Amino acid sequence: MQWQVDLFSLRLFLSAVEERQIGLAAAREHIAPSTATKRIQALEAMVGLPLLHRARTGVAPTEAGAVLARYAQRMLADFDDLRSELATLTTQVEDRLVVAAAHSVIIDLLAPAVRRFINERPFVELSLREVDNSEVIRQIEAGECDIGVFASVGEPKCSAAEMELLGSEPLVAVLPREHRLADRSTVRFGELAAEGLIATQTTAAIFQDHGADTGDFRHVVRTGEVALGMVRAGLGATVVPQQMATQAADSEMLVRPLEESWAVRLINVGTATRMFGTPTVAAFLGCLIRQVPQTPAE
């Protein structure tokens, strides 16, 4: 036979044993005496044995009542411990959020989203770490951050996380005006690589995945902004996201679409599995999504 008993009824029964009066137990648990009597009677009906000796002077536990009281004390103590531990975990989860992000997504996307999130949830301590794309992935997989925002070309390879595509934009070639390919309306990556590329530490690996050799890299620099500065100085061509190229474009540089279908930059959000679905993460993702309406995920 299955027993269905609620914790409140067990606590009420223990109060009756300790107070030795059902009326005092009812007052202690903030219910009417008649309701307390019905709940204890329901316990007795479930057990199939009397749990209390009733007399004019009060109540006392029967042998069965003493057994129930002993186990009920353990159950309620364990439940209180459980509630305390879960409350501690909830506080840890809800009060701190660690976000790792690549430099390329912080300036235009993440910084405004962080500001919006802090304004909406000032009680959450948000810690932002700027690292490169590969390090973002490593931190997500190692559980060292709660959310990672990074760019990839092609589907990201990241385990131990819930992945979402936040947005996308084309990669474009940026050339000095005197470049041999400057008169083209579009450029093939292979032709560009043959002329010598200015690559970043992140894009060098991507370019190699698509046919470039290390000898094709005339210069390797840390960021796209530095690469564009070198293009402006006439030191070679580079490949950067379209928005970055458009913002930096001037009379010294030309922007040309790449013909290859793979030349698309994806903005990915990885959430540590333990954090997925929590209100804090949902709120932060909402701030990110509102920040990129011009590049919706498809």
N, C-alpha and C positions, 0 to 999 in steps of 0.2 A: 504494500500500500504506500502510495506517495504522500508525503507530508508537504503541505504548503503553509509556511509560517512566515510572518513578516518580522523584521527586527524590532519594530516598535512594540509589538505584543510581547516579545521576549524581554525587552527593557521594562515594560510595565509589570510583567510577572516578577522580575528581580526587585523592582521597587516595592511591590507588595510584600515580598519575603523580607526585605530590609526594614520596611516601615511597620510591618506586622499589622497593617490596616489597609484594606482596599481603598477606603476613602482618602487616606493620606497619600497612597500611591497615585491615585487619580489626580490629586492636587499637584503632586510633584511633576507629573507628566502633562499637566494642563489639559485634562479631559474631564468629562462628567463622571461621577461615581458609577452611574448606571452603565455607561459605555465601557468603563474599566471592567465591571463585573461581566459583561457580555464577552469581552475579549478573552478574559481568563477562562470563562466557561468554554469558549471556542477552542482554546488550547487543550483543555481537559477532554473535550470531545474528540479532538484529533489524536491525542495520545491514547485515549481509551482508559484512562486511570484518573482518579482524583489527584490534584496537585497540591491542594491546600486543605488543611484542617480548619474548619470555620467554627468559631465560638463567639459568644457575646463580647469577650475581651479582645478579640482580634483573630488573626489567622497565623498559621504556621505551616511550613512545607511538610507534605507527606514524604514517604521514602522516594516515591517517583518524582515529587516536586524538588527534593534535594538534588537528585540526579540531574534533572532538567536545569536547575539553577546553576550547577557546576559547569555544565557544558555551555549554557547560555552566556555565562561570564566570559568563557574563553572565546566564544564566537564574537561577542560584542567587542572584546578587547582586540581581537584580530582585525575586526572591521574598522575600529578606530585607528589602528596602526596602518591599515591599507589606505584609509582616507587621508591620513597624514602624509604618507609617502607619495601618493598621487598628487596631493596638493603641492608638495615640494617640486615634483616634476613639472606640474603645470606652470608653477612660478618660473622655473628655469626656462621652459619652452617659450612662455609668453613674454618674459621680461627682457630677453636678449635675442638678438638676431645678428648673425655673422654673415656678411655678404662679401664674396670674392668676385672681382670683376677685372676684365682686361682694360688696359688703358684706352683702347680705341672706342669702347662703349661708355666710358665714364663721362666724358666731357659733354656730349650732346644728349645722351639718353639717361644715364644713371644718376648724375648729379641732380637734375631737376626732380627725378622720381624719389630720390632720397629726401630731398627737401619737403616734398609733398607728404611723404610717409611720416616724417618726424612731426610735421604740423598736425597730422591726423591722429597719430599715436605717440604723444610725447612721453608716455610711461614705458615705452619699449626702448631699451638701450641698443642702438644699431651701430655695429662696427663694420666699416668698409675697408677692404684690403685691395690694393691695386697690385695685380700680378699679371703675368702674360697668360695667353690663352691656354697653353698646355698645363700651366700651374693651377689655373682655375679648375680644370678637369681633375687634376691630381687631388686637390683639396676636397672636391666633392666626393670623390671615390674613397678618400681616407676618412671622411667624416669630420674634416677640420673646418668646414664652413657649412652653413645651413642652406644658402642659396648661392649659385654661381651663375654669372652672366658672361658669356664669351661668344666670340665669332668663330665660324668655321666655313670652309668651302667644301660643300658636300655634307652628307649626314654625319653628325658628330659621333665620335666613339667614346661614350661615357657610360659606365655602369654604376650601379648602386645609387641611382637617382631617378626621379621622375622628370622626364625631359619634355620641354615645350618649345615650339618654334615661335619666337616673338615677332620676327620680321625678316625681311630680306631686301637686298639692293644689289644692283649690278656692280661688278668690278670693271674699271675702265683703265685705259692706258693714258698716261700723262707724259707728254713729250716736250722737249725744247723746240722752239720754232724752227731751228735749223736742222732738226733731226731728219734722217733720210726718209722716214715714213710719214713725215708731217703732212704731205699732200693727200694721204689716204683718208677716206671718210670713215673707214673701220680698219682695225688692225688685227692680224692673227698673232696669237701669243708666241708661236714658234719664231716668227719673223722678228718680233720684238726682242726675244731672248737672244737671238743670234747677233743683235746689235750691242748687247751688253746691258744688263739690268741693274738698277738700284733697288735692292730688296731690303725688307725689314727682317728682323730675326724670326718673326712669325711667318711672313710670306715666303721666305726662302724655302722652307720645308714644303709648302704648298706648291711652289713653282717646280720643285724637283719631282713632286708626285705627278706633274703634268708635262714632263719631258725636258725640263731645264737641267743643265749640268752645273756643278759648282763653278766651273769656269765661265759660265754665262753671267755670273754676278760681278759686276764691276765694283760695286760697293755694297756692304751689308750694314745697315744702321738700325737703331733701336725702334724708331717710330715712323709712322707715315708722314707726319709733319716734317721730320728731318729729311725724309726722302724727297718730298715736294720741294723743300728748300734747295736741295742739290739739283733737282731738275731745273728750277728757276735759274740756277747759276750755270746751266748748260752742261752739266756733268753726266747726263744720261737720262734714260726714261725709267718710269716706274709704273706699277699697277697698284691702285688704291680704290677704296669704295667710292661710288659716284658722288655721294653727298660731300665727302671730304674734298674731292677734286673740284667740285662746283664751288665750294666755299673758298678754296684757295686760288681759283683760276684768275689769271691776270694776262697782260699782254705778252709775257715772256713764256707762257706755257699753253699747250694745246691739249684738249681732252678728246679722246677718241674711244668709241665703244670697242670692246673685244668681241670677236666673232664666235668664240667657243661657248658652247652651252653651259659648260661647268663654271664659267666665270660669274658666279653669284655668291655674294657674301650672306651667310645666314647668321642671325642673332639668336642665340639659344639661351634658354633659362633652365638650369638644372637645380632641382630641389632634393635635398637629402631625404631619403625615404622616411626617416623617423619624423620629419617635419611636414611631410606632404599632407595637405588638407587642413592644417591648423589655421585658426583665424588670422594669426600674425602673418603667415606666409601668403594667405589669400589676399590680405590687405596690401602687402608689398607688391605682389604680382599685379594687382589692380592698378597701383600707381605706375608700374612699368608700362602696362598696356595703354593707359591713358596718355603716356608720353610719346607713343609712336603710332598715332592714327594714320600717318602718311605711309607706313610700311606694314600693313597688316599681314599676319601669317596666312599662308594659303594651304 
